[in-house]
């Protein structure tokens, strides 16, 4: 399966999960743990600088959740929602393999 197809599948799953959650749960998302199965599948690290660039060659210095198009936190928020992980929030300094630069 090519990378583009994999990203589209992950986006679709994340969007479906985001739409399925209740507003009450969306208001207080729990912090995503690096050991979570979804986090492991996408190579999520709460500190982007700790990403294994040999395992994830897509990673480049300076990439993090705060400048990813999927990050739903505010400019000063330490964490924010991410449709890739449903009801859980991610660290603004984190990174995962679904990273897409915010334009």
Secondary structure, DSSP 4 states (H G I P E B T S, - for coil): --HHHHHHHHHHHHHHHHHHS-HHHHHTPEEPPTTSHHHHHTT-BSSGGG--TTT-TT--TT--GGGBTTB-S-TT-SEEEBGGGTTEEEETT-B-TT--B--
